[in-house]
Amino acid sequence: MTTFERIKKLAKEHGMTLNEVNDKANLGTRSIYRWKYTEPSYNSLKKVARVFNMTPDELTGASTDKDKTEGKIQWKDLGMPYGGHIPDDLVDC
């Protein structure tokens, strides 16, 4: 899926037209439509990504939410003793 196609899909999911996304991102007239044939600049991608509350990498498909947590230790996986609370008698140790 191209960047243009991804933005078009996101716009539809958010109930917006491409022109509305373009305007909210403060891009030049019909800039997003030009991305059918050209690659957008990183600065333009950042502006559009902000409209959808995501990173440019997520917008282009280079990264996903899964990538953010994969391989990282999650607090919930540590099996915290005492339910995550330190007993008073251990506080001063």
Secondary structure, 3 states (H helix, E strand, C coil): CCHHHHHHHHHHHCCCCHHHHHHHCCCCCCHHHHCCCCCCCHHHHHHHHHHCCCCHHHHHCCCCHHHHHCCCCCHHHCCCHHHHCCCHHHHCC
